[in-house]
């Protein structure tokens, strides 16, 4: 499932889409004035991805437990 309102960016293009220095970035997602919250299935890959985005100067974090933790907490998925 997906979190309502989330923007889905596949892991294999995350650096291209969010690196502010990349020509192929998504200008809306790679803004340095917004918080990026990453979610993967269990929270492992999103932790590593958030660390990468922080090295780019972005305000990035992840959801502990990922989508599974989100679901367990009773939060909505579509």
HELIX and SHEET records of a PDB file:
HELIX    1   1 UNK A   11  UNK A   13  5                                   3    
HELIX    2   2 UNK A   14  UNK A   18  1                                   5    
HELIX    3   3 UNK A   44  UNK A   55  1                                  12    
HELIX    4   4 UNK A   66  UNK A   72  1                                   7    
SHEET    1   A 2 UNK A  35  UNK A  38  0                                        
SHEET    2   A 2 UNK A  59  UNK A  62  1                                        
END                                                                             
